[in-house]
Amino acid sequence: MAETEKGFKRINFFKGFLTTEKDWNEAERYHVEKRKLHNQMFHAPGIVPGFAGELRVSARDRADLSVEIAPGYGIDGAGQDIFLWETQIKSINPADYKLPQTIYLVAKYVEQFTDFIAYKENLEYKGHRRILETAKLEWTIVDPNIESEIELARVLLEEGARKI
């Protein structure tokens, strides 16, 4: 989208139109921004019920201060989709915190470049063919920011704690 124009600009193909990577990236950005706008206007930030395991957090029956996070889907305040496709385990290391301390487990939207390719015929042509939209789970002591993350759990960690 041009910096000087207000509104959403969609790509318009026509006979003879020669596209560049800039055209394709702008076209993709258009769709991403429209999806985010839809999410912001029609869905509240948070966990979307009914999808997979609903990002449910369960204490593990172990003495290692860990939790299990079920797959699920959420939307942050910026309208970004946060998908967790597989169950994950997150442990707390008490030595990382000044106790007692409330610790939050949050999910954040992240993008990772994948599928790198370099053409042997001309090494000038190289790059990542895809961007993986995924979730990052992390423990934090800062109150969660609904604009960029979803709070999944909070734990009051005290001296001598052995399990959650």
CORRANOR-V736943 format. One record per residue. RES is the residue in three letters. OMEGA is omega as a letter, one per 20 degrees, with the letter a starting at -180 (* if undefined). Layout:
# CORRANOR-V736943
res omega
RES OMEGA
RES OMEGA
This chain:
# CORRANOR-V736943
res omega
MET a
ALA a
GLU a
THR a
GLU r
LYS r
GLY r
PHE r
LYS r
ARG r
ILE a
ASN a
PHE r
PHE a
LYS r
GLY a
PHE r
LEU a
THR r
THR r
GLU r
LYS r
ASP a
TRP r
ASN r
GLU r
ALA r
GLU r
ARG r
TYR a
HIS r
VAL a
GLU r
LYS r
ARG r
LYS r
LEU r
HIS a
ASN a
GLN a
MET a
PHE a
HIS r
ALA r
PRO r
GLY a
ILE r
VAL a
PRO r
GLY a
PHE r
ALA a
GLY r
GLU r
LEU a
ARG r
VAL a
SER r
ALA r
ARG a
ASP a
ARG r
ALA a
ASP r
LEU a
SER r
VAL r
GLU a
ILE a
ALA r
PRO r
GLY a
TYR r
GLY r
ILE r
ASP a
GLY r
ALA r
GLY a
GLN r
ASP r
ILE r
PHE r
LEU a
TRP a
GLU r
THR r
GLN r
ILE r
LYS r
SER r
ILE r
ASN a
PRO a
ALA a
ASP a
TYR r
LYS a
LEU i
PRO a
GLN r
THR a
ILE a
TYR r
LEU a
VAL r
ALA a
LYS r
TYR r
VAL r
GLU r
GLN r
PHE a
THR r
ASP r
PHE r
ILE r
ALA a
TYR a
LYS a
GLU a
ASN a
LEU r
GLU a
TYR a
LYS r
GLY r
HIS a
ARG a
ARG r
ILE r
LEU r
GLU a
THR a
ALA r
LYS r
LEU r
GLU r
TRP r
THR r
ILE a
VAL r
ASP a
PRO r
ASN a
ILE r
GLU a
SER a
GLU r
ILE r
GLU r
LEU a
ALA r
ARG a
VAL r
LEU a
LEU a
GLU r
GLU r
GLY a
ALA a
ARG r
LYS a
ILE *
